[in-house]
Amino acid sequence: MTISNPSLELTFLGGDLEKGHSSVQTIINEGLVGRSISFTHQLLNGLKSSSNQATLQVNRRCPSIEDIIATDGDIKAVLKDSHTVLFTGYLSTNYSWSIAETGEKAMSITLEDVGTRLFGKPFIKSGHHLFNCAVSAAITAICTAAGVTVSSQCLTLSDVVTKTVDSSATCRDIMDQMLYELGHVYYFDNLGELRLYKVDCQSVAGIPDLDGNSLVVSNGKAIVLSKKIRQYRSARVSFRSLGTASGYLVYRNASGKDASHPYCNMELGAGEHFDGTEVYSDSDWTEAAIDEFREPALIEACNAESELDLVGSNAIIAVSSVRQEFTCPSADIISTITAAGGPCLKIETENKGHLPYFITRLDAYGSIVYEKETCIARTADIAIDPGQSDSIISEELVYVHDRTLAQAHANLLGQYHRFCNSQYSFSSRTDIALGALVRLHDTVFTGLDVNVMVIAKVSSDGNSVLQYSAIGISAFSLNAQAIIETVARGRSDTIGKAGPRGVDGKSFTLRVDSSNGSAFRIGRVSTTMTCHVFLNLEEVTSSLEDWRFQWKRSSGNASSDSDWNASQKAIGHKTIDIDSSDCPGRTVLSCEVDFDGLEL
């Protein structure tokens, strides 16, 4: 590449420059050392987002050097060639003195992309925040908190993610993991605006060729190959599906509870405050309220098995629409319980009177999002050998709770690690976009012929040769068949009993058991499968008619599956025997139950 008229615009954001020094300074002409500019762009770091950099030299006589060294604040940098923006980012604090090719003393500086600097900010200052929204809405919120601009050309992702984060989570923590689970990475364009790239390879047909005429020889080689030793052959991804409930008991103060006081019997003295954790005098409460370093007291919602048993087994992710049940013999005591983000509640109770009083009920009910059951999505393209468990890559998803998205992530992990274990380095005068698929064909030295995805590029001013890093790739499908099973279900799978003003919540859940395990080698299938039906926590399978049960098969052959699903074996049985004839190749079996006309 050739840069004919470079300039570097610096914006000093710390407000600590000497008096009379401009906060915006532009370095041009002899201030920049010619042919010293180079760029390193990297799209992927494994399957996660990476960062970009630009390096250059500033002549020692440039007056901006004094301010660069002296300032403690951030310095935004925009590198241009005439009016064309080449790179937007921030100055790294890593700079050093060096000798330019002309023999003059110069300072070497590095420009980091926008995300390297800004995504290190905490997403929230205190408390908890719930993401329960479309991915693009979450990205907008994160970038707003970080001060990052989302490009108008950024992909829009409508998939829903759910996760509670606290003040310890940085914007980068959230973005990296959330997009990783969805098979995407973020990167920054030359304007410093955020864009997304989806990691996928549906086909390698018709991709551009780079052969002996396009590749540049370096050290007697056109392509350098580096192959990983460890190779994963399959993937196993666990995720938690979510449920919702309303009118759920999420808080109960049981202080002083006894036979005469079934809820609580808590004394609150004159002028005292209660925040759910402890009682404050009026002066202590006022002092705590003005303490800027004090985190507000938040109470995590309880998972009530019932009105009597306050502990269930499912983790609550979020609480909303909180309704308080409060009983006290005096109107001088006031109380509010509100949702405070994620699974947390904020309690403010105050005795405004001059006498102590007893609170005999302080409960809260609300709508909740909770972890319903733990499931596993496992790639089904390769039989799993128990003796080769180290060839399986296992992960737990935290933002994704959807079976389809979990299946896509499992397929991405399994197929990417299976096919992309070779890395290549090559040089060419052809400008190739990051993420592009190309065919490398070394027609001069080795005869190597391979399809690759370009993941990194290095270019320098005055040098027409670009250096690339790539990974070997084959077409794979994120929608390939996967085995999905439920491995753990919470003990409290329905809402707890409502208060005196409500009614009991009711719902059905299904569980399929296999007498001989849940995964088999092709041709070696022998098991008995039984479908169990639960109404709330009570099994009601025996009370249901056989005709309500319909077994379904998915083997990839739609016509054959349709015939099997309509057969006498599949209809009207709570329990069925399965052998190899029922499983032609990779097969998944499930059971559906018809609840039409059933009285709860």
LOVO-513995 format. One record per residue (C-alpha): residue in one letter; z, x, y; residue number from 1. Coordinates in pm, whole numbers, plus 50000, padded with zeros to 5 digits. Each point is the difference from the previous one (the first is absolute). Layout:
BEGIN
(pt "A",(Z,X,Y),NUM)
...
% end
This chain:
BEGIN
(pt "M",(50000,50000,50000),1)
(pt "T",(49943,50111,50359),2)
(pt "I",(50224,49909,50294),3)
(pt "S",(49818,50074,50324),4)
(pt "N",(50242,49883,50269),5)
(pt "P",(50357,49977,49863),6)
(pt "S",(50299,49871,50195),7)
(pt "L",(50362,49930,49909),8)
(pt "E",(50191,49732,50189),9)
(pt "L",(50378,50030,49973),10)
(pt "T",(50244,49724,50097),11)
(pt "F",(50364,50118,50026),12)
(pt "L",(50223,49708,49899),13)
(pt "G",(50345,50154,50022),14)
(pt "G",(50046,49975,50377),15)
(pt "D",(50146,50351,50007),16)
(pt "L",(49724,50193,50180),17)
(pt "E",(50080,50214,50300),18)
(pt "K",(49964,49828,50335),19)
(pt "G",(49641,49996,50118),20)
(pt "H",(49851,50042,49651),21)
(pt "S",(49767,49719,49902),22)
(pt "S",(50085,49795,49691),23)
(pt "V",(49627,49988,49915),24)
(pt "Q",(49821,50333,49974),25)
(pt "T",(49647,50079,49878),26)
(pt "I",(49900,50338,49859),27)
(pt "I",(49628,50079,50028),28)
(pt "N",(49750,50287,50006),29)
(pt "E",(50164,50341,49970),30)
(pt "G",(50340,49842,49933),31)
(pt "L",(49890,49934,49640),32)
(pt "V",(49891,50290,49780),33)
(pt "G",(49643,49945,49887),34)
(pt "R",(49931,49934,49630),35)
(pt "S",(50376,49970,49928),36)
(pt "I",(50004,49627,49926),37)
(pt "S",(50025,49878,49641),38)
(pt "F",(50087,49668,49836),39)
(pt "T",(50171,49917,49672),40)
(pt "H",(49966,49637,49889),41)
(pt "Q",(50166,49881,49679),42)
(pt "L",(49981,49641,49880),43)
(pt "L",(50211,50006,49683),44)
(pt "N",(50307,50181,49881),45)
(pt "G",(49991,49887,49639),46)
(pt "L",(49983,49625,50054),47)
(pt "K",(50194,49999,50326),48)
(pt "S",(49905,50052,50362),49)
(pt "S",(49949,50347,50139),50)
(pt "S",(49965,50145,50353),51)
(pt "N",(49742,50169,50222),52)
(pt "Q",(50023,50306,50224),53)
(pt "A",(49797,50191,50256),54)
(pt "T",(50069,50363,50097),55)
(pt "L",(49876,50196,50301),56)
(pt "Q",(50088,50291,50229),57)
(pt "V",(50098,49978,50369),58)
(pt "N",(49936,50304,50221),59)
(pt "R",(50322,50167,50108),60)
(pt "R",(49905,49962,50369),61)
(pt "C",(49997,49621,49969),62)
(pt "P",(50280,49858,50223),63)
(pt "S",(50068,49714,49755),64)
(pt "I",(50150,50244,49750),65)
(pt "E",(50315,50026,50210),66)
(pt "D",(50056,49624,49984),67)
(pt "I",(49910,49980,49631),68)
(pt "I",(50272,50252,49918),69)
(pt "A",(50262,49868,50244),70)
(pt "T",(49982,49626,49931),71)
(pt "D",(50219,49836,49734),72)
(pt "G",(49820,49666,49996),73)
(pt "D",(49693,49888,49811),74)
(pt "I",(49661,50114,50126),75)
(pt "K",(49707,49770,49927),76)
(pt "A",(49669,50183,49956),77)
(pt "V",(49640,49877,50017),78)
(pt "L",(49731,50252,49906),79)
(pt "K",(49648,49922,50127),80)
(pt "D",(49649,50140,50002),81)
(pt "S",(49871,49883,50340),82)
(pt "H",(50073,49623,49983),83)
(pt "T",(50022,49979,49619),84)
(pt "V",(50354,49981,49863),85)
(pt "L",(50039,50234,49702),86)
(pt "F",(50373,49972,49922),87)
(pt "T",(50300,49806,50134),88)
(pt "G",(50354,50096,49907),89)
(pt "Y",(50306,50195,50108),90)
(pt "L",(50073,50368,50043),91)
(pt "S",(50195,50147,49713),92)
(pt "T",(50304,50209,50089),93)
(pt "N",(49855,50274,49780),94)
(pt "Y",(49798,50233,50223),95)
(pt "S",(49969,50376,50013),96)
(pt "W",(49835,50284,50187),97)
(pt "S",(49687,50153,49852),98)
(pt "I",(49703,50217,50087),99)
(pt "A",(49670,49818,50057),100)
(pt "E",(49671,50128,49861),101)
(pt "T",(49921,50133,50346),102)
(pt "G",(50315,50214,49986),103)
(pt "E",(50192,49794,50256),104)
(pt "K",(50352,49873,49947),105)
(pt "A",(50012,49626,49933),106)
(pt "M",(50245,49733,49884),107)
(pt "S",(49910,49819,49678),108)
(pt "I",(50097,49632,50006),109)
(pt "T",(49975,49719,49746),110)
(pt "L",(49925,49636,50071),111)
(pt "E",(50154,49753,49751),112)
(pt "D",(49864,49652,49947),113)
(pt "V",(50179,49707,50163),114)
(pt "G",(50181,49890,49686),115)
(pt "T",(50153,50342,49935),116)
(pt "R",(50200,49962,50320),117)
(pt "L",(50045,49629,50061),118)
(pt "F",(50055,49868,49647),119)
(pt "G",(50319,50204,49974),120)
(pt "K",(50175,49744,50221),121)
(pt "P",(50245,49753,49841),122)
(pt "F",(49848,49655,49963),123)
(pt "I",(50313,49826,50132),124)
(pt "K",(50301,50142,50185),125)
(pt "S",(50265,49809,49804),126)
(pt "G",(50051,49721,49748),127)
(pt "H",(49743,49872,49752),128)
(pt "H",(49644,49873,50021),129)
(pt "L",(49815,49788,49746),130)
(pt "F",(49631,50046,49933),131)
(pt "N",(49879,49679,49838),132)
(pt "C",(49652,49978,50143),133)
(pt "A",(49636,50104,49972),134)
(pt "V",(49948,50377,49983),135)
(pt "S",(49804,50009,50325),136)
(pt "A",(50287,49825,50180),137)
(pt "A",(50242,50261,49863),138)
(pt "I",(49767,50282,50111),139)
(pt "T",(49983,49854,50350),140)
(pt "A",(50381,49981,50021),141)
(pt "I",(50041,50358,49874),142)
(pt "C",(49738,50141,50237),143)
(pt "T",(50154,49811,50293),144)
(pt "A",(50340,50154,49922),145)
(pt "A",(49844,50348,49973),146)
(pt "G",(49774,49971,50305),147)
(pt "V",(49681,50028,49791),148)
(pt "T",(49678,49815,50077),149)
(pt "V",(49828,49818,49713),150)
(pt "S",(49621,50043,50016),151)
(pt "S",(49789,49687,50044),152)
(pt "Q",(49806,50130,49699),153)
(pt "C",(50310,50019,49778),154)
(pt "L",(49981,49807,49673),155)
(pt "T",(50187,49668,49991),156)
(pt "L",(50226,49951,49698),157)
(pt "S",(50121,49644,49935),158)
(pt "D",(50211,50083,49691),159)
(pt "V",(50369,49915,50043),160)
(pt "V",(50271,50267,49978),161)
(pt "T",(50374,49938,49987),162)
(pt "K",(50270,50259,50066),163)
(pt "T",(50318,50035,50201),164)
(pt "V",(50036,50328,50190),165)
(pt "D",(50290,50134,50203),166)
(pt "S",(50029,50242,50291),167)
(pt "S",(49971,50305,49774),168)
(pt "A",(49635,49921,49919),169)
(pt "T",(49739,50172,50217),170)
(pt "C",(49663,49851,50079),171)
(pt "R",(49843,50265,49773),172)
(pt "D",(50233,49910,49710),173)
(pt "I",(49887,49640,50017),174)
(pt "M",(49629,50062,50057),175)
(pt "D",(49964,50266,49731),176)
(pt "Q",(50164,49803,49721),177)
(pt "M",(49873,49655,50096),178)
(pt "L",(49635,50108,50017),179)
(pt "Y",(50036,50219,49691),180)
(pt "E",(50106,49699,49794),181)
(pt "L",(49696,49812,50132),182)
(pt "G",(49755,50282,49919),183)
(pt "H",(49932,50096,50363),184)
(pt "V",(50069,50292,50231),185)
(pt "Y",(50002,50019,50379),186)
(pt "Y",(49830,50260,50217),187)
(pt "F",(49933,50054,50371),188)
(pt "D",(49654,50012,50157),189)
(pt "N",(49893,50232,50283),190)
(pt "L",(50152,49759,50255),191)
(pt "G",(50338,50019,49824),192)
(pt "E",(49979,49639,49881),193)
(pt "L",(50112,49891,49654),194)
(pt "R",(49757,49898,49728),195)
(pt "L",(50029,49927,49628),196)
(pt "Y",(49812,50127,49697),197)
(pt "K",(50006,49831,49658),198)
(pt "V",(50014,50232,49699),199)
(pt "D",(49741,49855,49764),200)
(pt "C",(49688,50102,49812),201)
(pt "Q",(49804,49706,49863),202)
(pt "S",(49678,50189,49932),203)
(pt "V",(49851,50351,50020),204)
(pt "A",(49641,49875,49981),205)
(pt "G",(49773,50113,50281),206)
(pt "I",(50247,50233,50172),207)
(pt "P",(49852,50290,50207),208)
(pt "D",(49918,50330,49826),209)
(pt "L",(50113,50345,50111),210)
(pt "D",(49810,50262,49803),211)
(pt "G",(49907,50368,50038),212)
(pt "N",(49809,49924,50321),213)
(pt "S",(50303,49839,50167),214)
(pt "L",(50289,50210,49865),215)
(pt "V",(50094,50327,50169),216)
(pt "V",(50096,50295,49780),217)
(pt "S",(50336,50166,50068),218)
(pt "N",(50127,50303,49805),219)
(pt "G",(49724,49956,49746),220)
(pt "K",(50091,49636,49929),221)
(pt "A",(49864,49669,50120),222)
(pt "I",(50281,49781,49861),223)
(pt "V",(50356,50097,49911),224)
(pt "L",(50170,49786,49733),225)
(pt "S",(50376,49955,49958),226)
(pt "K",(50114,49781,49712),227)
(pt "K",(50348,49853,49964),228)
(pt "I",(50178,50069,49672),229)
(pt "R",(50200,49678,49984),230)
(pt "Q",(49795,49686,49956),231)
(pt "Y",(50139,49646,49996),232)
(pt "R",(49815,49768,49767),233)
(pt "S",(50167,49671,50089),234)
(pt "A",(50228,49840,50260),235)
(pt "R",(50305,49777,49983),236)
(pt "V",(50106,49827,50323),237)
(pt "S",(50313,49789,50035),238)
(pt "F",(50039,49739,50273),239)
(pt "R",(50229,49709,50080),240)
(pt "S",(49853,49655,50048),241)
(pt "L",(50166,49790,50268),242)
(pt "G",(50138,49649,50015),243)
(pt "T",(50120,49776,50281),244)
(pt "A",(50281,49748,50026),245)
(pt "S",(50151,49784,50273),246)
(pt "G",(50350,49864,50054),247)
(pt "Y",(50139,50309,49827),248)
(pt "L",(50361,50114,50042),249)
(pt "V",(49963,50342,50168),250)
(pt "Y",(50351,50057,50142),251)
(pt "R",(50352,49886,49924),252)
(pt "N",(50323,50121,50155),253)
(pt "A",(50261,49968,49725),254)
(pt "S",(50292,50154,50194),255)
(pt "G",(50330,49836,49905),256)
(pt "K",(49834,49767,49750),257)
(pt "D",(50242,49812,49776),258)
(pt "A",(50030,49672,49809),259)
(pt "S",(50060,49805,50323),260)
(pt "H",(49719,50174,50184),261)
(pt "P",(49692,50022,49772),262)
(pt "Y",(49788,50184,50255),263)
(pt "C",(50224,50224,50214),264)
(pt "N",(50317,50004,50211),265)
(pt "M",(49949,50280,50254),266)
(pt "E",(50226,50027,50304),267)
(pt "L",(49846,50100,50331),268)
(pt "G",(50246,50077,50278),269)
(pt "A",(49970,49908,50366),270)
(pt "G",(49711,50189,50164),271)
(pt "E",(49897,50167,49675),272)
(pt "H",(49645,50052,49874),273)
(pt "F",(49862,50021,49646),274)
(pt "D",(49663,50160,49918),275)
(pt "G",(50000,49953,49625),276)
(pt "T",(50157,50338,49931),277)
(pt "E",(50320,50015,50204),278)
(pt "V",(50207,49826,50268),279)
(pt "Y",(50001,50142,50356),280)
(pt "S",(50230,49941,50291),281)
(pt "D",(49823,49887,50317),282)
(pt "S",(50024,50348,50159),283)
(pt "D",(49878,50177,49686),284)
(pt "W",(49709,49757,49974),285)
(pt "T",(49898,50062,50362),286)
(pt "E",(50019,50375,49949),287)
(pt "A",(49793,49981,49682),288)
(pt "A",(49738,49786,50173),289)
(pt "I",(49932,50263,50269),290)
(pt "D",(49995,50294,49756),291)
(pt "E",(49630,50093,49997),292)
(pt "F",(50044,50213,49688),293)
(pt "R",(50164,49726,49795),294)
(pt "E",(49778,49825,49750),295)
(pt "P",(50054,49622,49996),296)
(pt "A",(50183,49873,49695),297)
(pt "L",(49756,49836,49760),298)
(pt "I",(50089,49816,49681),299)
(pt "E",(49764,50009,49705),300)
(pt "A",(49932,49653,49862),301)
(pt "C",(50173,49923,49674),302)
(pt "N",(49794,49891,49700),303)
(pt "A",(50193,49697,49884),304)
(pt "E",(49975,49901,49636),305)
(pt "S",(50157,49670,50103),306)
(pt "E",(50257,49861,50239),307)
(pt "L",(50275,50144,49781),308)
(pt "D",(49835,50324,49887),309)
(pt "L",(49897,50190,50310),310)
(pt "V",(49810,50282,49830),311)
(pt "G",(49660,49951,49841),312)
(pt "S",(49766,50261,49858),313)
(pt "N",(49697,49991,50230),314)
(pt "A",(49979,50215,50312),315)
(pt "I",(49941,49805,50321),316)
(pt "I",(49731,50147,50222),317)
(pt "A",(50015,49765,50297),318)
(pt "V",(50202,49713,50145),319)
(pt "S",(49882,49746,50257),320)
(pt "S",(50077,49647,50126),321)
(pt "V",(50374,50059,49974),322)
(pt "R",(50227,49693,50012),323)
(pt "Q",(50374,50048,50049),324)
(pt "E",(50278,49796,49836),325)
(pt "F",(50309,50054,50219),326)
(pt "T",(50338,49825,49986),327)
(pt "C",(50298,50066,50229),328)
(pt "P",(50267,49765,50141),329)
(pt "S",(49941,50122,50357),330)
(pt "A",(49696,49991,50224),331)
(pt "D",(50124,50322,50159),332)
(pt "I",(49850,50197,49712),333)
(pt "I",(49623,50030,50017),334)
(pt "S",(49775,50165,49745),335)
(pt "T",(49633,50078,49945),336)
(pt "I",(49823,50153,49701),337)
(pt "T",(49640,50109,50057),338)
(pt "A",(49731,50190,49812),339)
(pt "A",(49994,50366,50105),340)
(pt "G",(49686,50126,49831),341)
(pt "G",(49929,50053,49632),342)
(pt "P",(50292,49903,49776),343)
(pt "C",(50259,50030,50280),344)
(pt "L",(50206,49753,50197),345)
(pt "K",(50182,50031,50332),346)
(pt "I",(50334,49824,50031),347)
(pt "E",(50175,49934,50332),348)
(pt "T",(50326,49804,49986),349)
(pt "E",(50244,49982,50292),350)
(pt "N",(50334,49829,50071),351)
(pt "K",(49982,49903,50368),352)
(pt "G",(50337,49827,49991),353)
(pt "H",(50357,50116,50055),354)
(pt "L",(50129,49921,49652),355)
(pt "P",(49905,50131,49655),356)
(pt "Y",(49805,49768,49771),357)
(pt "F",(49882,50006,49639),358)
(pt "I",(49633,49978,49911),359)
(pt "T",(49969,49800,49678),360)
(pt "R",(49627,50035,49949),361)
(pt "L",(49748,50258,50117),362)
(pt "D",(49683,49973,49788),363)
(pt "A",(49631,50041,50066),364)
(pt "Y",(49692,49865,49822),365)
(pt "G",(49646,50116,50057),366)
(pt "S",(49649,50043,49872),367)
(pt "I",(49953,50318,49801),368)
(pt "V",(49733,50228,49860),369)
(pt "Y",(50130,50167,49686),370)
(pt "E",(49888,50227,49720),371)
(pt "K",(49917,49762,49719),372)
(pt "E",(49905,50223,49710),373)
(pt "T",(49898,50356,49917),374)
(pt "C",(49645,50035,49868),375)
(pt "I",(49779,50283,49879),376)
(pt "A",(49627,50048,50050),377)
(pt "R",(49859,50251,49754),378)
(pt "T",(49642,50118,49978),379)
(pt "A",(49842,49876,49680),380)
(pt "D",(49701,50233,49965),381)
(pt "I",(50173,50250,49771),382)
(pt "A",(50238,49933,49710),383)
(pt "I",(50342,50148,50067),384)
(pt "D",(50120,50255,49748),385)
(pt "P",(50384,50011,50001),386)
(pt "G",(49976,50371,49926),387)
(pt "Q",(49802,50059,50321),388)
(pt "S",(50223,49828,50253),389)
(pt "D",(49956,50289,50243),390)
(pt "S",(49638,49893,50051),391)
(pt "I",(50118,49678,50167),392)
(pt "I",(50066,49995,50374),393)
(pt "S",(50273,49749,50091),394)
(pt "E",(50089,49860,50342),395)
(pt "E",(50204,49723,50159),396)
(pt "L",(49848,49798,50284),397)
(pt "V",(50219,49896,50293),398)
(pt "Y",(49759,49824,50239),399)
(pt "V",(49778,49829,49742),400)
(pt "H",(50132,49700,49802),401)
(pt "D",(49669,49846,49898),402)
(pt "R",(49853,50036,49651),403)
(pt "T",(49643,50048,50119),404)
(pt "L",(50094,50275,50247),405)
(pt "A",(50225,50168,49741),406)
(pt "Q",(49715,49993,49748),407)
(pt "A",(49764,50159,50255),408)
(pt "H",(50255,50275,50073),409)
(pt "A",(50053,50070,49630),410)
(pt "N",(49624,50026,49949),411)
(pt "L",(49966,50229,50303),412)
(pt "L",(50272,50230,49870),413)
(pt "G",(49873,50006,49645),414)
(pt "Q",(49633,50046,50073),415)
(pt "Y",(50037,50229,50301),416)
(pt "H",(50227,50241,49814),417)
(pt "R",(49787,49978,49692),418)
(pt "F",(49666,50072,50167),419)
(pt "C",(50096,50192,50314),420)
(pt "N",(50181,50296,49851),421)
(pt "S",(49733,50253,50108),422)
(pt "Q",(49984,50136,50355),423)
(pt "Y",(49699,50169,50157),424)
(pt "S",(49938,50218,50306),425)
(pt "F",(49653,50050,50143),426)
(pt "S",(49820,50082,50326),427)
(pt "S",(49699,49828,50152),428)
(pt "R",(49820,49953,50330),429)
(pt "T",(49981,49628,49927),430)
(pt "D",(50261,49796,50191),431)
(pt "I",(50173,49771,49745),432)
(pt "A",(50251,49730,50092),433)
(pt "L",(50346,50012,49843),434)
(pt "G",(50025,49760,49709),435)
(pt "A",(49627,50019,49931),436)
(pt "L",(49872,50032,49643),437)
(pt "V",(49743,50274,49935),438)
(pt "R",(49840,50164,49698),439)
(pt "L",(50054,50378,49985),440)
(pt "H",(49727,50177,49804),441)
(pt "D",(50017,50380,49994),442)
(pt "T",(49640,50082,49912),443)
(pt "V",(50041,50372,50081),444)
(pt "F",(50302,50140,49816),445)
(pt "T",(50193,49783,49755),446)
(pt "G",(49789,49688,49952),447)
(pt "L",(50313,49792,50075),448)
(pt "D",(49910,49635,50056),449)
(pt "V",(50287,49770,50101),450)
(pt "N",(50076,49695,50217),451)
(pt "V",(50275,50053,50258),452)
(pt "M",(50190,49828,50281),453)
(pt "V",(50036,50212,50316),454)
(pt "I",(50367,50013,50106),455)
(pt "A",(50014,50287,50255),456)
(pt "K",(49771,50180,50245),457)
(pt "V",(50033,50314,50215),458)
(pt "S",(49758,50065,50287),459)
(pt "S",(49989,50267,50273),460)
(pt "D",(49832,50035,50336),461)
(pt "G",(49691,50217,49975),462)
(pt "N",(49985,49978,49621),463)
(pt "S",(49744,49766,49846),464)
(pt "V",(50160,50025,49655),465)
(pt "L",(50268,49745,49911),466)
(pt "Q",(50256,50055,49725),467)
(pt "Y",(50091,49708,49777),468)
(pt "S",(50263,49906,49742),469)
(pt "A",(49922,49725,49752),470)
(pt "I",(50126,49844,49680),471)
(pt "G",(49793,49916,49696),472)
(pt "I",(49959,49628,49967),473)
(pt "S",(49856,49738,49766),474)
(pt "A",(49953,49631,50064),475)
(pt "F",(50313,49798,49931),476)
(pt "S",(50113,49643,50047),477)
(pt "L",(50314,49887,50175),478)
(pt "N",(49952,49661,49834),479)
(pt "A",(49989,50133,49645),480)
(pt "Q",(50207,49810,49746),481)
(pt "A",(50367,50096,50003),482)
(pt "I",(50296,49897,49786),483)
(pt "I",(50260,49818,50207),484)
(pt "E",(50336,49907,49852),485)
(pt "T",(50341,49884,50115),486)
(pt "V",(50268,50241,49884),487)
(pt "A",(50312,49877,50181),488)
(pt "R",(50090,49668,50151),489)
(pt "G",(50294,49936,50228),490)
(pt "R",(50291,49804,49861),491)
(pt "S",(49987,49763,50298),492)
(pt "D",(49635,49895,50016),493)
(pt "T",(50055,49685,50204),494)
(pt "I",(50192,49910,50308),495)
(pt "G",(50375,49954,49982),496)
(pt "K",(50157,49661,50038),497)
(pt "A",(49965,49860,50349),498)
(pt "G",(50297,49897,50209),499)
(pt "P",(50145,49648,50012),500)
(pt "R",(49711,49881,50217),501)
(pt "G",(49727,50127,49767),502)
(pt "V",(49869,49960,49650),503)
(pt "D",(49965,50240,49712),504)
(pt "G",(49674,50200,49997),505)
(pt "K",(49786,49984,49683),506)
(pt "S",(49706,50207,49876),507)
(pt "F",(49831,50101,49675),508)
(pt "T",(49947,50356,49881),509)
(pt "L",(49811,50126,49694),510)
(pt "R",(50059,50298,49774),511)
(pt "V",(49773,50115,49717),512)
(pt "D",(50161,50203,49720),513)
(pt "S",(49815,50208,49743),514)
(pt "S",(50170,50075,49668),515)
(pt "N",(49829,50338,49957),516)
(pt "G",(49972,50147,50349),517)
(pt "S",(49764,49932,50290),518)
(pt "A",(49728,50268,49956),519)
(pt "F",(49790,50082,49693),520)
(pt "R",(49722,50231,49895),521)
(pt "I",(49666,49832,49947),522)
(pt "G",(49971,49881,49642),523)
(pt "R",(50376,50025,49933),524)
(pt "V",(50128,49674,50146),525)
(pt "S",(50264,49794,49822),526)
(pt "T",(50263,49799,50184),527)
(pt "T",(50147,49654,50061),528)
(pt "M",(50001,49880,50361),529)
(pt "T",(50236,49731,50130),530)
(pt "C",(50004,49830,50340),531)
(pt "H",(50346,49913,50139),532)
(pt "V",(50046,49752,50288),533)
(pt "F",(50308,49999,50227),534)
(pt "L",(50112,49734,50245),535)
(pt "N",(50206,50202,50246),536)
(pt "L",(50207,50211,49757),537)
(pt "E",(49993,49764,49702),538)
(pt "E",(49735,50028,49728),539)
(pt "V",(49825,49666,49945),540)
(pt "T",(49717,50111,49765),541)
(pt "S",(50110,49774,49714),542)
(pt "S",(49997,49690,50222),543)
(pt "L",(49632,50042,50095),544)
(pt "E",(49710,49856,49799),545)
(pt "D",(49774,50250,49819),546)
(pt "W",(49686,49868,50173),547)
(pt "R",(50121,50142,50332),548)
(pt "F",(49951,50360,49876),549)
(pt "Q",(49660,50170,50040),550)
(pt "W",(49944,50365,49901),551)
(pt "K",(49733,50195,50186),552)
(pt "R",(49809,50316,49904),553)
(pt "S",(49823,50250,50227),554)
(pt "S",(49794,50264,49820),555)
(pt "G",(49711,50052,50242),556)
(pt "N",(49768,49775,49797),557)
(pt "A",(50004,49670,50192),558)
(pt "S",(49807,49799,49741),559)
(pt "S",(50212,50116,49705),560)
(pt "D",(50322,49952,50198),561)
(pt "S",(49899,49645,50092),562)
(pt "D",(49949,49915,49632),563)
(pt "W",(50335,50155,49904),564)
(pt "N",(50184,49821,50281),565)
(pt "A",(49862,49665,49877),566)
(pt "S",(50083,50066,49635),567)
(pt "Q",(50270,49822,49799),568)
(pt "K",(50196,50325,49988),569)
(pt "A",(50032,50023,50379),570)
(pt "I",(50089,49638,50081),571)
(pt "G",(50325,49817,49933),572)
(pt "H",(50223,50280,49869),573)
(pt "K",(50313,50156,50143),574)
(pt "T",(49972,50286,49751),575)
(pt "I",(49681,50163,49865),576)
(pt "D",(49924,50287,49761),577)
(pt "I",(49762,50262,50139),578)
(pt "D",(49801,50255,49796),579)
(pt "S",(49708,50236,50064),580)
(pt "S",(49742,49721,49965),581)
(pt "D",(50151,49838,50311),582)
(pt "C",(49969,50322,50204),583)
(pt "P",(49642,50130,50014),584)
(pt "G",(50045,50320,50201),585)
(pt "R",(50228,50003,50302),586)
(pt "T",(50163,49659,50010),587)
(pt "V",(50272,49831,50207),588)
(pt "L",(50169,49679,49879),589)
(pt "S",(50195,49751,50210),590)
(pt "C",(50137,49649,49976),591)
(pt "E",(49976,49708,50242),592)
(pt "V",(50224,49692,49996),593)
(pt "D",(49900,49659,50139),594)
(pt "F",(50289,49842,50197),595)
(pt "D",(49808,49693,50120),596)
(pt "G",(50204,49680,49970),597)
(pt "L",(50314,50187,49901),598)
(pt "E",(50318,49861,50154),599)
(pt "L",(50246,50263,50123),600)
% end
